[in-house]
Amino acid sequence: MLCFRHRRSNAWLAAGRYAERALQMKLRYYQNESIQATFNYFEDGNRGNPINVLPTGTGKSVIIAQFIKEVFAQYPGSKVMMLTHVKELIEQNFDKLRTIWPTAPAGVYSAGLKRRDTDKAITYAGVASVAKRALEFGHVDLVLVDECDLISPNRATMYRKFITALKNVNPHLKVIGYTATPYRLGTGMLTEAGLFTDVCYDLSTIEGFNRLIAEGFLSPLIPKRTTERLDLEDVGTSGGDYIQKQLQEAVDKEEITRAALKEILELGNDRKHWLIFATGIEHSEHIVEELERMNIPALAVHSKLKTDERDKAIVKFKSGEIRAVVNNNVLTTGFDFPDIDLIAVLRPTKSARLWVQMLGRGTRPCAGKENCLVLDFAGNTMRLGPINDPVLPTPKGTKGGGSAPIRCCEECSTYVHASVKVCPVCGFTFPVKVKLSRKAGEGELISTTDFPVMEMFKVTAITYSKHQPRDKRAPSLKVTYLCGLRTFTEWVTLEHASARIRSMAKRWWLKRDPFIDVADEAPEDITEAQELSSRLLQPSAIKVWINRKYPEIVDHVFDAVKKS
């Protein structure tokens, strides 16, 4: 069984063993990094409950599935639960486990999916379905929670009561969270209060998020300034967000809806899949009525619809039978449709978590989709900032603040970060002297400070040399790429003290050496590696992140294919 108290004797999260098995997986680099970071967290002696922060669309279900598989490779007698709050996420996560590990000893406990498995080593469950049934699962070693930002610091809530009941059986239970938004309105960061203690991996930073866009793993959001704007002057606040009844009364007006939809049609006429966020149920239905008058096929999706009616509407949307789906508090999480190329927001909020989740519906890339147009009639970005640099909520009684400066392109009305010199949409060059205002912008949806600039360079020659640090650290193989007048360098650390880092270096070698089949056959020391370097395959080009203090090689292009 998993025993975090005896971490070193059991070594259930042995980093080196994981890294070598990962050779057989086709995971993205950051998915491997997330799994490895979780392993390292416990291997380093931490005893808390960590969070992995991953933007929407980066494949949390893949990460969760592979992590579970690795746990069982170390401890086949373990018992694990994966919890979330909606059946769609349960189904997505479970299907991904079956894809990665077809023979997994796994089951599902979800009323919505009409399954109630309690005798499996791995259980994918809906928290509402199992909330009062903790004793039926007995001793559980590890709980993973997708969309863990929904866990309140209040111990009397559903998640907390269930986890407490599991801990009564196993006091050493550990909980690992996964989310795109590690904060809650009125609470602040999840690690400041409640169940979770640390962030072990975070890809939601400006640098991390923008690198994902530059590498094609996420789709850009293109914000356009709207003429129509919702008037919220008479709307009050309760619990940190707008009062729902007052909000709907202020927003759900025929003339406002008609004007906004005409603007959507004008700016998004070439967009095929519209996701519209409404303020309330009646508001969503009124928007659909207006769209139908404009001959735009649309359906509403909200909590008053029966489950099968909602499912049918989503199927029609995904098939292209309808162009727009108008949503109220349903499609913010657990909705995966990469083809969405227009998001229209008529739903004002003060919740950064809700705002980022809404924007995340448009960041999934797909073939034929260059970007997602976002029309924010609600002014949410002015209050909450961009998706990768939001104004974070703070605990009650503390003062919040801080957001990103923005500017609007004079030529195409696109909002960008104030540090950008050239509009990424139309190419307009901004004046050199601009007075910056430290406030969130009403249209900036992705902060572009330090946005990664990637360039491909043709490799003309490569040199291999032994690099010995001035301190007592182990030597490394210095690989220098000659690319015309420029050179770029990387270091292969085959003698590093860390088994995990040595394993990564061996993987580097395995990819290039046509005479070996497994990483363990790679050279053990730098002198041997230098002697054998002449037989390595040479990449024809390298992809370099150039706008860093030290340019980083992020990919290699091989014309020759290594023989198996």
NUTOR-594231 format. One record per residue (C-alpha): y, z, x negated. Coordinates in steps of 0.1 Angstrom, whole numbers, padded with zeros to 4 digits, always signed. Layout:
! residues N
YZX;...
//
This chain:
! residues 564
+0000+0000+0000;+0036-0005-0011;+0049+0027-0027;+0085+0025-0039;+0082+0061-0054;+0057+0048-0080;+0075+0016-0087;+0066+0013-0124;+0029+0022-0121;+0024-0002-0092;+0048-0029-0104;+0046-0045-0070;+0078-0063-0078;+0070-0075-0113;+0097-0100-0120;+0078-0121-0146;+0047-0125-0124;+0069-0137-0095;+0088-0162-0116;+0057-0179-0129;+0042-0182-0093;+0075-0196-0082;+0067-0226-0104;+0045-0238-0076;+0071-0235-0049;+0097-0261-0040;+0125-0237-0033;+0162-0243-0040;+0176-0225-0070;+0195-0199-0050;+0165-0192-0027;+0146-0182-0059;+0175-0162-0071;+0177-0143-0038;+0140-0134-0039;+0142-0125-0076;+0173-0103-0070;+0154-0083-0044;+0125-0079-0068;+0149-0068-0095;+0167-0043-0072;+0136-0022-0069;+0123-0029-0104;+0155-0014-0117;+0148+0019-0100;+0170+0016-0070;+0158+0036-0040;+0182+0023-0013;+0180-0004+0013;+0196-0037+0000;+0212-0067+0017;+0209-0104+0008;+0241-0122+0019;+0235-0159+0025;+0257-0183+0044;+0244-0199+0076;+0223-0230+0067;+0210-0218+0034;+0175-0212+0046;+0171-0174+0051;+0138-0181+0069;+0124-0197+0038;+0135-0168+0016;+0120-0143+0040;+0087-0161+0042;+0083-0166+0005;+0093-0130-0002;+0067-0117+0022;+0041-0140+0006;+0049-0126-0029;+0047-0090-0016;+0011-0097-0003;+0002-0114-0036;+0009-0080-0053;-0004-0058-0025;-0027-0075+0000;-0031-0042+0019;+0005-0039+0028;+0021-0038+0063;+0054-0056+0069;+0076-0062+0099;+0103-0088+0102;+0128-0079+0129;+0156-0098+0146;+0173-0099+0180;+0166-0133+0197;+0134-0152+0203;+0148-0184+0187;+0151-0166+0153;+0117-0150+0157;+0102-0184+0163;+0121-0201+0135;+0112-0174+0110;+0075-0172+0120;+0071-0210+0119;+0085-0211+0084;+0060-0184+0073;+0032-0206+0087;+0045-0236+0068;+0047-0218+0035;+0016-0197+0040;-0007-0212+0066;-0033-0184+0063;-0009-0155+0065;-0023-0125+0084;+0007-0127+0107;+0014-0122+0144;+0043-0121+0168;+0056-0093+0192;+0082-0108+0216;+0084-0106+0253;+0104-0138+0253;+0076-0156+0234;+0050-0139+0256;+0031-0125+0226;+0023-0089+0218;+0004-0087+0185;+0001-0052+0170;-0030-0055+0148;-0016-0079+0121;-0005-0070+0086;+0027-0090+0092;+0045-0088+0125;+0075-0110+0134;+0092-0091+0163;+0121-0089+0186;+0138-0055+0183;+0142-0052+0221;+0105-0058+0226;+0093-0032+0201;+0122-0006+0204;+0101+0020+0222;+0067+0011+0207;+0070+0021+0170;+0038+0042+0172;+0018+0012+0181;+0024-0003+0147;+0014+0028+0127;+0022+0029+0090;+0046+0002+0080;+0056-0002+0044;+0085-0027+0046;+0109-0039+0073;+0130-0071+0069;+0159-0077+0093;+0174-0111+0099;+0210-0109+0111;+0211-0073+0099;+0248-0071+0107;+0238-0062+0142;+0225-0028+0130;+0250-0002+0140;+0257+0029+0119;+0251+0048+0152;+0216+0064+0149;+0212+0063+0187;+0211+0025+0189;+0180+0004+0193;+0174-0007+0157;+0182+0027+0142;+0159+0046+0166;+0130+0022+0160;+0134+0024+0122;+0137+0062+0123;+0104+0063+0143;+0087+0042+0116;+0101+0065+0089;+0086+0095+0107;+0052+0079+0100;+0061+0066+0065;+0090+0085+0049;+0090+0059+0021;+0097+0029+0043;+0123+0005+0029;+0145-0019+0048;+0158-0052+0035;+0186-0070+0053;+0196-0107+0055;+0229-0118+0069;+0258-0142+0065;+0283-0115+0075;+0277-0081+0058;+0304-0063+0079;+0311-0051+0114;+0342-0047+0135;+0354-0011+0133;+0329-0002+0106;+0338-0024+0076;+0311-0033+0051;+0276-0025+0061;+0271-0006+0028;+0300+0017+0036;+0281+0035+0064;+0248+0035+0081;+0214+0022+0070;+0221-0002+0041;+0232+0010+0006;+0237-0021-0016;+0242-0058-0018;+0216-0072-0041;+0225-0109-0037;+0257-0125-0024;+0262-0162-0020;+0291-0159+0005;+0318-0156-0022;+0344-0184-0027;+0326-0196-0058;+0291-0194-0044;+0300-0210-0011;+0320-0238-0026;+0292-0246-0051;+0268-0250-0022;+0292-0275-0007;+0297-0294-0040;+0259-0296-0044;+0253-0308-0009;+0236-0278+0005;+0264-0271+0030;+0287-0294+0049;+0324-0291+0045;+0346-0280+0075;+0377-0301+0081;+0404-0282+0100;+0431-0302+0118;+0463-0287+0131;+0463-0286+0169;+0493-0292+0192;+0479-0270+0220;+0477-0233+0211;+0465-0204+0233;+0491-0178+0243;+0477-0143+0238;+0510-0123+0241;+0499-0104+0272;+0463-0098+0260;+0455-0062+0250;+0429-0049+0225;+0400-0025+0230;+0374-0015+0205;+0391-0037+0179;+0389-0070+0198;+0407-0086+0228;+0400-0072+0262;+0376-0097+0277;+0390-0098+0313;+0426-0102+0301;+0416-0128+0276;+0398-0150+0301;+0428-0147+0325;+0452-0158+0298;+0430-0187+0285;+0412-0200+0315;+0440-0221+0330;+0435-0257+0341;+0466-0271+0324;+0457-0255+0290;+0420-0266+0292;+0430-0302+0301;+0455-0304+0273;+0431-0290+0247;+0403-0314+0258;+0425-0344+0256;+0434-0334+0221;+0397-0329+0212;+0390-0364+0226;+0419-0379+0206;+0410-0362+0173;+0372-0362+0176;+0366-0396+0194;+0342-0406+0166;+0323-0374+0167;+0289-0374+0184;+0279-0337+0189;+0306-0313+0201;+0301-0275+0202;+0328-0258+0222;+0333-0220+0223;+0347-0207+0256;+0362-0173+0264;+0340-0164+0294;+0313-0177+0317;+0338-0191+0343;+0359-0206+0315;+0328-0225+0301;+0320-0239+0335;+0356-0250+0340;+0356-0267+0307;+0325-0286+0316;+0340-0297+0349;+0371-0311+0331;+0349-0329+0306;+0329-0345+0333;+0362-0358+0349;+0369-0373+0315;+0335-0390+0316;+0321-0369+0287;+0286-0357+0294;+0285-0319+0290;+0266-0287+0300;+0275-0250+0298;+0253-0224+0281;+0259-0188+0289;+0241-0155+0298;+0239-0161+0335;+0217-0192+0331;+0179-0187+0331;+0162-0190+0298;+0145-0223+0307;+0179-0237+0319;+0195-0229+0286;+0166-0244+0267;+0168-0276+0287;+0206-0279+0281;+0200-0274+0243;+0173-0301+0243;+0196-0325+0261;+0224-0317+0235;+0201-0323+0205;+0187-0355+0220;+0222-0369+0225;+0218-0371+0263;+0250-0350+0265;+0278-0351+0240;+0292-0316+0244;+0277-0281+0250;+0301-0254+0260;+0290-0220+0249;+0299-0184+0257;+0283-0157+0236;+0250-0175+0232;+0250-0200+0204;+0267-0180+0177;+0234-0170+0159;+0199-0184+0160;+0211-0219+0169;+0201-0245+0143;+0214-0280+0149;+0227-0297+0117;+0241-0327+0136;+0271-0307+0150;+0301-0326+0137;+0328-0311+0159;+0336-0275+0167;+0363-0267+0192;+0374-0231+0195;+0390-0218+0227;+0376-0184+0222;+0401-0160+0204;+0387-0131+0186;+0396-0104+0161;+0360-0101+0148;+0355-0117+0114;+0318-0115+0119;+0320-0135+0151;+0344-0160+0136;+0323-0167+0106;+0292-0171+0128;+0310-0196+0150;+0321-0217+0120;+0286-0215+0105;+0273-0237+0133;+0290-0266+0116;+0281-0261+0080;+0245-0274+0081;+0243-0308+0065;+0223-0337+0077;+0219-0375+0071;+0249-0394+0082;+0272-0364+0085;+0300-0362+0061;+0317-0331+0075;+0324-0310+0106;+0358-0313+0123;+0371-0279+0135;+0398-0276+0161;+0409-0240+0164;+0431-0237+0195;+0426-0199+0194;+0444-0193+0161;+0415-0173+0147;+0420-0185+0111;+0456-0172+0112;+0441-0137+0120;+0408-0138+0101;+0410-0163+0073;+0385-0190+0061;+0347-0188+0063;+0342-0180+0026;+0371-0156+0023;+0376-0138+0056;+0399-0108+0063;+0372-0081+0061;+0372-0055+0088;+0378-0019+0078;+0364+0014+0091;+0384+0029+0120;+0414+0048+0109;+0419+0028+0077;+0444+0001+0071;+0431-0034+0065;+0449-0063+0049;+0447-0093+0026;+0441-0129+0033;+0445-0163+0018;+0477-0184+0016;+0475-0219+0031;+0494-0251+0033;+0493-0280+0058;+0491-0316+0046;+0522-0336+0056;+0502-0368+0059;+0470-0359+0079;+0477-0324+0093;+0447-0308+0075;+0450-0272+0064;+0439-0264+0028;+0443-0235+0004;+0478-0232-0011;+0464-0236-0046;+0451-0272-0039;+0473-0299-0055;+0458-0329-0037;+0447-0331-0001;+0409-0336-0002;+0410-0355+0031;+0437-0381+0026;+0447-0378-0011;+0483-0367-0005;+0498-0350-0036;+0516-0318-0028;+0550-0310-0043;+0547-0288-0074;+0570-0260-0062;+0558-0245-0030;+0566-0210-0018;+0533-0193-0009;+0530-0169+0020;+0503-0142+0018;+0489-0145+0052;+0458-0161+0067;+0464-0197+0078;+0458-0209+0113;+0437-0238+0101;+0422-0230+0067;+0385-0227+0073;+0371-0229+0038;+0391-0213+0010;+0393-0238-0018;+0404-0216-0047;+0384-0225-0077;+0364-0251-0058;+0336-0264-0080;+0342-0298-0096;+0309-0315-0105;+0307-0346-0127;+0278-0367-0139;+0277-0375-0177;+0255-0401-0193;+0235-0385-0222;+0236-0406-0254;+0218-0381-0277;+0204-0345-0278;+0202-0320-0307;+0181-0289-0309;+0189-0260-0332;+0181-0224-0336;+0209-0201-0325;+0209-0165-0338;+0234-0141-0321;+0255-0119-0344;+0240-0088-0328;+0203-0080-0329;+0194-0100-0298;+0165-0125-0300;+0174-0161-0311;+0175-0190-0287;+0171-0227-0288;+0205-0243-0286;+0204-0276-0268;+0235-0298-0273;+0240-0329-0251;+0262-0357-0266;+0279-0375-0237;+0303-0400-0252;+0333-0380-0266;+0322-0348-0249;+0294-0324-0256;+0278-0297-0234;+0254-0270-0244;+0227-0248-0229;+0205-0221-0244;+0167-0218-0239;+0158-0182-0244;+0120-0183-0251;+0121-0150-0270;+0142-0130-0246;+0133-0093-0241;+0131-0099-0203;+0098-0114-0190;+0117-0129-0161;+0142-0147-0184;+0114-0158-0208;+0095-0172-0178;+0126-0192-0167;+0128-0207-0203;+0092-0217-0201;+0098-0235-0169;+0126-0254-0186;+0102-0264-0213;+0074-0273-0189;+0096-0298-0170;+0102-0317-0202;+0070-0315-0223;+0045-0342-0214;+0017-0325-0234;+0014-0292-0214;+0004-0285-0178;+0014-0248-0173;+0043-0228-0184;+0022-0204-0205;+0015-0233-0229;+0052-0234-0239;+0062-0223-0274;+0065-0185-0279;+0092-0186-0306;+0123-0207-0313;+0110-0220-0347;+0080-0236-0331;+0101-0249-0302;+0125-0266-0327;+0095-0283-0344;+0081-0296-0311;+0114-0306-0296;+0110-0343-0306;+0083-0348-0280;+0105-0335-0251;+0116-0360-0224;+0153-0367-0226;+0175-0367-0194;+0195-0398-0189;+0224-0379-0174;+0235-0343-0167;+0255-0328-0139;+0282-0304-0151;+0304-0279-0133;+0335-0288-0154;+0363-0266-0140;+0349-0233-0154;+0360-0215-0186;+0327-0226-0201;+0314-0258-0183;+0279-0252-0168;+0251-0277-0167;+0237-0275-0132;+0212-0304-0131;+0194-0330-0152;+0185-0365-0143;+0152-0379-0158;+0144-0416-0156;+0110-0410-0171;+0085-0390-0149;+0063-0365-0167;+0026-0373-0164;+0005-0348-0147;
//
